[in-house]
């Protein structure tokens, strides 16, 4: 390794940092091979947190940033004048192992621009996997990107060695894709998704008969899309993710707020702030759909196709459906508890567990560290309501805003 | 009667044994930290593995595995007066039996649960932020955890680096776990001062540091969030913050 490696790492990690997935969970693997290194932990482990507060759990790099495509939102597009670099598969494997041995990372996330052709690039990604798994006997977590348009055989081969695969859907609608990435075809994105899904299902089925069947991408597949580069509504975006979860058994759909880096007539002006709050609200809504039994439709109204930026989606749902509240903490079934704003899965589980013994009091909720700041407006405990304001959506909103202001002031008071 | 023990988990359990079989304990304390008082008499308890195992077996049988793990984790925590919280908890738990852990918010249960949770969280944290360096082929890591979690992190790395040799050093408690050839042991009273890194090691740390810095999206700068995840007290042993 030498000076040029520093340079390549600088260029190719910089280009990969906008990729959102950092997940290293969902696979439990013990290190069994002789002379092997690494395992995978089903809970996932974060190893570092960068100065933007995002976690680093995988070495996230591009194999190359030399691209034949010309997508207008992308810094690596062929017509952009940027520094180019390409790793050899050897270098990527060596770097992964050295970082892994020092416990810097949980594994590798390998993506790539499309150099020469989709097949050529996919082949190189496969080479990295092959080196890691067979030369270094590395059994830590590896997530690879599928290059749309690559031969399905290559996708299949790579999937047998990877823990997770993802195909980026890039943008929420075909129209947006046509506008910003005219060379990318929606079929080329959807096809590998279904190849992956079919292979996953097939190996799970085979496993029932042959216990030693190796699982195809045991960590499942994920995808990501850019938010805010096109005028698509939140409802469109979440409707699409619901669809992806249902059709392809997606493990995760990631959203990434568009950060203007290039000016183009098709794109938001370079001075536009990245819609980080919107991205956050989308993740909250996505969470509600996956773990809180919410349906996409429930989060929107006829007139409003976008999520509220002031209040989280669960709060907005509760305020629109006040007739379903307040819920009695000692009686409401688990699924209903999950609909209370501010109450999470863990708290709901604790409540269910503890109330088997005795009725819960408001004080015991506090001791459980349940966050009651928002929840108190939507619950009764032993029949008593603790909200202290009139049960009216506008009044509750005003109250919540007032608390927010107070809180912000008190933080500044401390400094 | 105040019972004094040697600071080991078995010693603590032996005291619990005496609490039931001899005289009720007014308190249990570690000998080295005990301050004699005018009010209570005290007695030094010799650790007895057999008596300790009688207690641990009855915890497993009459209460639950969950309770056993929680008191062990609580024992490893830095909670002040933890021995007496454990004593109070066990007196309560032996009365309520298998149902005890559902009394999450009960005065006797909550402190144990919370201390145990803190230990669990710190263990998980160090699985991520413990940093090794390669010293002549041996992986070396140094840390100073708030709770005594050395024992709890070793297994994870023993599986992960199964065919490597490594040493994890707790600089606060001056002890180390040493792993080689698929076995490990804990050594007390050791002192490791400064370490010299080879050129290769320095280069890889440099690469990591560069990667760590480049990964941050500057449009999203959020130092508060970073501090929440990696508090300052952990940073001195992490190569990327040096």
Boltz contact constraints between the chains, C-beta under 6 A:
constraints:
  - contact:
      token1: [A, 9]
      token2: [B, 207]
      max_distance: 6.0
  - contact:
      token1: [A, 9]
      token2: [B, 211]
      max_distance: 6.0
  - contact:
      token1: [A, 10]
      token2: [B, 214]
      max_distance: 6.0
  - contact:
      token1: [A, 13]
      token2: [B, 211]
      max_distance: 6.0
  - contact:
      token1: [A, 13]
      token2: [B, 214]
      max_distance: 6.0
  - contact:
      token1: [A, 14]
      token2: [B, 214]
      max_distance: 6.0
  - contact:
      token1: [A, 17]
      token2: [B, 215]
      max_distance: 6.0
  - contact:
      token1: [A, 17]
      token2: [B, 217]
      max_distance: 6.0
  - contact:
      token1: [A, 31]
      token2: [B, 159]
      max_distance: 6.0
  - contact:
      token1: [A, 31]
      token2: [B, 162]
      max_distance: 6.0
  - contact:
      token1: [A, 35]
      token2: [B, 163]
      max_distance: 6.0
  - contact:
      token1: [A, 39]
      token2: [B, 159]
      max_distance: 6.0
  - contact:
      token1: [A, 39]
      token2: [B, 160]
      max_distance: 6.0
  - contact:
      token1: [A, 45]
      token2: [B, 127]
      max_distance: 6.0
  - contact:
      token1: [A, 45]
      token2: [B, 128]
      max_distance: 6.0
  - contact:
      token1: [A, 46]
      token2: [B, 128]
      max_distance: 6.0
  - contact:
      token1: [A, 47]
      token2: [B, 128]
      max_distance: 6.0
  - contact:
      token1: [A, 49]
      token2: [B, 226]
      max_distance: 6.0
  - contact:
      token1: [A, 49]
      token2: [B, 229]
      max_distance: 6.0
  - contact:
      token1: [A, 49]
      token2: [B, 230]
      max_distance: 6.0
  - contact:
      token1: [A, 50]
      token2: [B, 215]
      max_distance: 6.0
  - contact:
      token1: [A, 50]
      token2: [B, 216]
      max_distance: 6.0
  - contact:
      token1: [A, 51]
      token2: [B, 216]
      max_distance: 6.0
  - contact:
      token1: [A, 51]
      token2: [B, 221]
      max_distance: 6.0
  - contact:
      token1: [A, 51]
      token2: [B, 226]
      max_distance: 6.0
  - contact:
      token1: [A, 52]
      token2: [B, 216]
      max_distance: 6.0
  - contact:
      token1: [A, 52]
      token2: [B, 217]
      max_distance: 6.0
  - contact:
      token1: [A, 52]
      token2: [B, 220]
      max_distance: 6.0
  - contact:
      token1: [A, 52]
      token2: [B, 221]
      max_distance: 6.0
  - contact:
      token1: [A, 52]
      token2: [B, 222]
      max_distance: 6.0
  - contact:
      token1: [A, 53]
      token2: [B, 222]
      max_distance: 6.0
  - contact:
      token1: [A, 53]
      token2: [B, 225]
      max_distance: 6.0
  - contact:
      token1: [A, 53]
      token2: [B, 226]
      max_distance: 6.0
  - contact:
      token1: [A, 56]
      token2: [B, 215]
      max_distance: 6.0
  - contact:
      token1: [A, 98]
      token2: [B, 204]
      max_distance: 6.0
  - contact:
      token1: [A, 102]
      token2: [B, 132]
      max_distance: 6.0
  - contact:
      token1: [A, 103]
      token2: [B, 130]
      max_distance: 6.0
  - contact:
      token1: [A, 103]
      token2: [B, 132]
      max_distance: 6.0
  - contact:
      token1: [A, 104]
      token2: [B, 208]
      max_distance: 6.0
  - contact:
      token1: [A, 259]
      token2: [B, 219]
      max_distance: 6.0
  - contact:
      token1: [A, 274]
      token2: [B, 219]
      max_distance: 6.0
  - contact:
      token1: [A, 353]
      token2: [B, 102]
      max_distance: 6.0
  - contact:
      token1: [A, 354]
      token2: [B, 104]
      max_distance: 6.0
  - contact:
      token1: [A, 356]
      token2: [B, 102]
      max_distance: 6.0
  - contact:
      token1: [A, 357]
      token2: [B, 102]
      max_distance: 6.0
  - contact:
      token1: [A, 357]
      token2: [B, 103]
      max_distance: 6.0
  - contact:
      token1: [A, 364]
      token2: [B, 105]
      max_distance: 6.0
  - contact:
      token1: [A, 367]
      token2: [B, 105]
      max_distance: 6.0
  - contact:
      token1: [A, 368]
      token2: [B, 105]
      max_distance: 6.0
